[in-house]
Amino acid sequence: MKIDWAALGSVFGVSLVVTVALVGLFTLGIAGLSRRERAAAQGDSASLAVTGAYACFAACAAAVAYGIYLIVA
């Protein structure tokens, strides 16, 4: 059996980049929700922050669904 180390490294690199991107996107969503909490405490509206947070969470869910699709297909 011969292991293609270049392909293995490529898969590792892509998975690392995608994982870091998903964590960053999820973190942006959490930050948007915390901004909503701060705005509610001050009596302001933070609809843009909430919309951005929901968009980040939707993008995370879409990326996970696409990953599952790639595994199943």
KOLFI-839436 format. One record per atom (N, C-alpha, C): x, y, z; residue number from 1; residue in one letter; atom name. Coordinates in pm, 1 decimal. Each point is the difference from the previous one (the first is absolute). Layout:
[rec [X, Y, Z], NUM, "A", "CA"]
...
//
This chain:
[rec [84.5, -117.1, 0.0], 1, "M", "N"]
[rec [-84.5, 117.1, 0.0], 1, "M", "CA"]
[rec [89.8, 124.5, 0.0], 1, "M", "C"]
[rec [-35.3, 92.7, -87.5], 2, "K", "N"]
[rec [77.2, 123.5, -11.3], 2, "K", "CA"]
[rec [-88.2, 117.0, 40.7], 2, "K", "C"]
[rec [49.7, 81.2, 91.8], 3, "I", "N"]
[rec [-75.8, 115.5, 48.0], 3, "I", "CA"]
[rec [41.7, 122.7, -79.8], 3, "I", "C"]
[rec [-97.7, 69.8, -53.5], 4, "D", "N"]
[rec [25.2, 124.3, -72.9], 4, "D", "CA"]
[rec [3.9, 113.5, 102.8], 4, "D", "C"]
[rec [120.5, 32.7, 44.6], 5, "W", "N"]
[rec [16.3, 98.0, 106.3], 5, "W", "CA"]
[rec [-42.3, 139.5, -42.4], 5, "W", "C"]
[rec [15.5, 33.1, -128.0], 6, "A", "N"]
[rec [-40.5, 132.0, -47.6], 6, "A", "CA"]
[rec [-152.0, 15.6, 8.5], 6, "A", "C"]
[rec [-72.0, -103.0, -38.9], 7, "A", "N"]
[rec [-145.4, 5.1, 7.9], 7, "A", "CA"]
[rec [-46.0, 3.8, 145.5], 7, "A", "C"]
[rec [64.3, -75.2, 86.1], 8, "L", "N"]
[rec [-34.2, -0.1, 141.2], 8, "L", "CA"]
[rec [24.8, 137.2, 62.1], 8, "L", "C"]
[rec [110.9, 62.5, -35.4], 9, "G", "N"]
[rec [29.7, 134.6, 48.0], 9, "G", "CA"]
[rec [-99.3, 102.2, -52.2], 9, "G", "C"]
[rec [-41.8, -16.9, -125.0], 10, "S", "N"]
[rec [-98.2, 90.5, -58.6], 10, "S", "CA"]
[rec [-133.7, -10.5, 72.1], 10, "S", "C"]
[rec [-42.8, -121.3, 28.1], 11, "V", "N"]
[rec [-125.0, -19.6, 72.5], 11, "V", "CA"]
[rec [10.4, 59.6, 139.7], 11, "V", "C"]
[rec [111.9, -20.3, 66.5], 12, "F", "N"]
[rec [20.0, 57.0, 132.9], 12, "F", "CA"]
[rec [-4.6, 152.6, -4.8], 12, "F", "C"]
[rec [66.5, 59.2, -97.1], 13, "G", "N"]
[rec [2.4, 145.7, -11.8], 13, "G", "CA"]
[rec [-137.2, 58.7, -26.2], 13, "G", "C"]
[rec [-73.6, -60.6, -90.6], 14, "V", "N"]
[rec [-133.8, 50.7, -31.3], 14, "V", "CA"]
[rec [-91.7, -15.8, 120.8], 14, "V", "C"]
[rec [7.5, -113.6, 67.2], 15, "S", "N"]
[rec [-87.2, -19.7, 116.5], 15, "S", "CA"]
[rec [36.0, 97.0, 112.1], 15, "S", "C"]
[rec [126.2, 30.7, 17.0], 16, "L", "N"]
[rec [41.7, 96.1, 101.8], 16, "L", "CA"]
[rec [-52.5, 139.8, -32.0], 16, "L", "C"]
[rec [12.3, 41.2, -125.3], 17, "V", "N"]
[rec [-48.1, 133.2, -40.2], 17, "V", "CA"]
[rec [-151.0, 9.3, 15.2], 17, "V", "C"]
[rec [-72.1, -102.8, -41.5], 18, "V", "N"]
[rec [-146.2, 2.1, 10.1], 18, "V", "CA"]
[rec [-43.7, 0.3, 147.0], 18, "V", "C"]
[rec [68.4, -75.6, 82.7], 19, "T", "N"]
[rec [-33.7, -2.2, 142.7], 19, "T", "CA"]
[rec [21.4, 136.5, 63.4], 19, "T", "C"]
[rec [111.2, 64.3, -29.5], 20, "V", "N"]
[rec [27.3, 132.9, 55.6], 20, "V", "CA"]
[rec [-102.6, 101.1, -51.7], 20, "V", "C"]
[rec [-38.1, -10.9, -127.8], 21, "A", "N"]
[rec [-99.8, 91.1, -56.6], 21, "A", "CA"]
[rec [-136.2, -19.5, 66.7], 21, "A", "C"]
[rec [-39.1, -124.3, 23.0], 22, "L", "N"]
[rec [-128.8, -25.2, 65.8], 22, "L", "CA"]
[rec [-0.3, 50.3, 143.7], 22, "L", "C"]
[rec [108.8, -19.7, 70.9], 23, "V", "N"]
[rec [8.7, 50.4, 137.6], 23, "V", "CA"]
[rec [-6.2, 152.6, -0.1], 23, "V", "C"]
[rec [68.3, 63.4, -92.8], 24, "G", "N"]
[rec [-5.2, 145.7, -10.1], 24, "G", "CA"]
[rec [-138.7, 51.3, -33.1], 24, "G", "C"]
[rec [-68.5, -68.4, -91.0], 25, "L", "N"]
[rec [-135.7, 39.3, -37.3], 25, "L", "CA"]
[rec [-95.9, -16.5, 117.7], 25, "L", "C"]
[rec [13.4, -109.6, 71.6], 26, "F", "N"]
[rec [-84.8, -22.3, 116.9], 26, "F", "CA"]
[rec [28.9, 104.2, 108.0], 26, "F", "C"]
[rec [127.0, 36.0, 15.0], 27, "T", "N"]
[rec [37.4, 102.4, 97.7], 27, "T", "CA"]
[rec [-61.1, 135.3, -36.1], 27, "T", "C"]
[rec [-3.7, 31.5, -128.6], 28, "L", "N"]
[rec [-64.9, 124.6, -41.6], 28, "L", "CA"]
[rec [-149.1, -1.6, 33.0], 28, "L", "C"]
[rec [-62.8, -116.0, -14.7], 29, "G", "N"]
[rec [-140.6, -11.5, 36.3], 29, "G", "CA"]
[rec [-22.2, 21.3, 148.1], 29, "G", "C"]
[rec [84.8, -59.9, 81.1], 30, "I", "N"]
[rec [-10.6, 19.3, 145.2], 30, "I", "CA"]
[rec [24.5, 146.6, 36.6], 30, "I", "C"]
[rec [96.0, 63.6, -65.8], 31, "A", "N"]
[rec [27.1, 141.7, 27.2], 31, "A", "CA"]
[rec [-119.1, 86.7, -37.5], 31, "A", "C"]
[rec [-67.8, -33.0, -109.2], 32, "G", "N"]
[rec [-119.7, 75.0, -38.3], 32, "G", "CA"]
[rec [-111.8, -14.6, 101.8], 32, "G", "C"]
[rec [-15.9, -120.1, 52.7], 33, "L", "N"]
[rec [-102.8, -19.6, 102.1], 33, "L", "CA"]
[rec [35.2, 70.6, 129.9], 33, "L", "C"]
[rec [127.8, 5.1, 34.5], 34, "S", "N"]
[rec [37.8, 70.9, 122.4], 34, "S", "CA"]
[rec [-17.9, 150.5, -18.4], 34, "S", "C"]
[rec [18.2, 49.1, -121.2], 35, "R", "N"]
[rec [-24.3, 141.9, -26.1], 35, "R", "CA"]
[rec [-148.2, 32.3, 17.5], 35, "R", "C"]
[rec [-84.9, -98.0, -36.8], 36, "R", "N"]
[rec [-144.0, 19.8, 21.3], 36, "R", "CA"]
[rec [-30.6, 12.3, 149.2], 36, "R", "C"]
[rec [65.2, -83.7, 79.2], 37, "E", "N"]
[rec [-21.9, 5.6, 144.6], 37, "E", "CA"]
[rec [44.4, 134.7, 57.2], 37, "E", "C"]
[rec [113.5, 49.8, -45.9], 38, "R", "N"]
[rec [47.2, 130.2, 48.5], 38, "R", "CA"]
[rec [-93.9, 112.4, -42.0], 38, "R", "C"]
[rec [-50.2, -7.9, -124.4], 39, "A", "N"]
[rec [-90.7, 103.8, -48.2], 39, "A", "CA"]
[rec [-132.0, -3.6, 76.0], 39, "A", "C"]
[rec [-47.5, -121.1, 31.3], 40, "A", "N"]
[rec [-124.5, -10.5, 76.2], 40, "A", "CA"]
[rec [17.6, 56.8, 140.0], 40, "A", "C"]
[rec [116.0, -17.6, 59.1], 41, "A", "N"]
[rec [26.0, 53.4, 133.7], 41, "A", "CA"]
[rec [4.2, 152.9, -1.6], 41, "A", "C"]
[rec [43.7, 57.4, -112.8], 42, "Q", "N"]
[rec [7.9, 145.3, -11.1], 42, "Q", "CA"]
[rec [-127.9, 60.6, -57.0], 42, "Q", "C"]
[rec [-92.1, -85.3, -45.6], 43, "G", "N"]
[rec [-124.9, 49.8, -56.5], 43, "G", "CA"]
[rec [7.4, 30.3, -148.1], 43, "G", "C"]
[rec [106.6, -40.7, -67.3], 44, "D", "N"]
[rec [15.9, 25.8, -142.6], 44, "D", "CA"]
[rec [-49.1, -120.8, -81.8], 44, "D", "C"]
[rec [-0.2, 16.5, -131.6], 45, "S", "N"]
[rec [-36.6, -109.3, -89.6], 45, "S", "CA"]
[rec [125.8, -51.0, -69.4], 45, "S", "C"]
[rec [10.5, -128.7, -13.3], 46, "A", "N"]
[rec [116.4, -60.4, -65.5], 46, "A", "CA"]
[rec [-45.5, -98.9, -105.5], 46, "A", "C"]
[rec [-92.8, 41.7, -84.0], 47, "S", "N"]
[rec [-56.1, -91.9, -99.4], 47, "S", "CA"]
[rec [104.0, -41.7, -103.6], 47, "S", "C"]
[rec [91.7, 88.2, -33.8], 48, "L", "N"]
[rec [103.6, -36.2, -96.7], 48, "L", "CA"]
[rec [94.1, -106.0, 57.3], 48, "L", "C"]
[rec [34.5, 12.4, 126.5], 49, "A", "N"]
[rec [86.7, -98.4, 64.6], 49, "A", "CA"]
[rec [-68.6, -135.5, 8.1], 49, "A", "C"]
[rec [-128.8, -0.8, 30.0], 50, "V", "N"]
[rec [-74.1, -125.9, 8.0], 50, "V", "CA"]
[rec [-12.9, -63.2, -137.4], 50, "V", "C"]
[rec [-27.0, 81.2, -101.4], 51, "T", "N"]
[rec [-9.1, -52.0, -136.5], 51, "T", "CA"]
[rec [133.3, -59.0, -44.1], 51, "T", "C"]
[rec [108.7, 67.7, 31.1], 52, "G", "N"]
[rec [132.6, -52.2, -32.3], 52, "G", "CA"]
[rec [30.6, -128.6, 74.5], 52, "G", "C"]
[rec [-41.1, -7.1, 125.7], 53, "A", "N"]
[rec [22.6, -121.4, 79.0], 53, "A", "CA"]
[rec [-76.4, -117.1, -59.6], 53, "A", "C"]
[rec [-125.8, 23.2, -36.3], 54, "Y", "N"]
[rec [-78.5, -107.5, -60.4], 54, "Y", "CA"]
[rec [57.2, -41.8, -134.6], 54, "Y", "C"]
[rec [53.1, 95.2, -75.1], 55, "A", "N"]
[rec [62.9, -33.8, -128.2], 55, "A", "CA"]
[rec [125.6, -84.9, 22.0], 55, "A", "C"]
[rec [76.6, 32.6, 103.2], 56, "C", "N"]
[rec [119.0, -80.1, 32.1], 56, "C", "CA"]
[rec [-38.4, -142.1, 39.4], 56, "C", "C"]
[rec [-103.6, -12.4, 82.3], 57, "F", "N"]
[rec [-44.3, -132.9, 40.6], 57, "F", "CA"]
[rec [-55.4, -78.8, -118.2], 57, "F", "C"]
[rec [-70.5, 68.0, -90.3], 58, "A", "N"]
[rec [-52.0, -67.3, -119.0], 58, "A", "CA"]
[rec [113.5, -47.2, -90.5], 58, "A", "C"]
[rec [104.7, 81.3, -12.0], 59, "A", "N"]
[rec [115.3, -40.4, -80.9], 59, "A", "CA"]
[rec [71.5, -119.5, 62.5], 59, "A", "C"]
[rec [8.9, -2.1, 132.4], 60, "C", "N"]
[rec [59.6, -115.4, 68.8], 60, "C", "CA"]
[rec [-82.1, -125.7, -24.9], 60, "C", "C"]
[rec [-131.2, 12.4, 11.5], 61, "A", "N"]
[rec [-86.6, -115.4, -22.8], 61, "A", "CA"]
[rec [9.7, -48.5, -144.4], 61, "A", "C"]
[rec [9.5, 93.0, -94.0], 62, "A", "N"]
[rec [13.1, -38.2, -140.3], 62, "A", "CA"]
[rec [132.5, -71.0, -25.9], 62, "A", "C"]
[rec [106.8, 46.8, 61.5], 63, "A", "N"]
[rec [130.4, -63.9, -17.8], 63, "A", "CA"]
[rec [0.8, -140.6, 58.9], 63, "A", "C"]
[rec [-62.8, -16.8, 115.9], 64, "V", "N"]
[rec [-7.5, -132.6, 61.2], 64, "V", "CA"]
[rec [-85.6, -92.4, -85.9], 64, "V", "C"]
[rec [-111.7, 50.9, -49.7], 65, "A", "N"]
[rec [-86.2, -81.2, -86.3], 65, "A", "CA"]
[rec [72.4, -39.9, -128.2], 65, "A", "C"]
[rec [77.5, 91.2, -55.8], 66, "Y", "N"]
[rec [76.3, -32.4, -120.8], 66, "Y", "CA"]
[rec [106.6, -105.3, 29.2], 66, "Y", "C"]
[rec [64.2, 9.2, 115.8], 67, "G", "N"]
[rec [97.0, -99.9, 38.6], 67, "G", "CA"]
[rec [-62.0, -137.6, 15.8], 67, "G", "C"]
[rec [-117.8, -4.4, 60.5], 68, "I", "N"]
[rec [-70.5, -127.2, 13.5], 68, "I", "CA"]
[rec [-40.4, -53.4, -137.4], 68, "I", "C"]
[rec [-42.6, 90.0, -88.7], 69, "Y", "N"]
[rec [-33.6, -40.4, -136.6], 69, "Y", "CA"]
[rec [121.9, -60.4, -69.6], 69, "Y", "C"]
[rec [115.8, 61.7, 16.9], 70, "L", "N"]
[rec [121.1, -53.5, -63.5], 70, "L", "CA"]
[rec [37.1, -137.3, 55.7], 70, "L", "C"]
[rec [-23.1, -22.2, 127.6], 71, "I", "N"]
[rec [31.8, -129.4, 59.5], 71, "I", "CA"]
[rec [-96.3, -107.3, -50.8], 71, "I", "C"]
[rec [-128.5, 34.2, -8.6], 72, "V", "N"]
[rec [-101.3, -98.5, -38.2], 72, "V", "CA"]
[rec [4.3, -29.5, -149.7], 72, "V", "C"]
[rec [23.2, 101.0, -81.7], 73, "A", "N"]
[rec [-5.3, -17.3, -146.1], 73, "A", "CA"]
[rec [114.5, -80.4, -54.5], 73, "A", "C"]
//
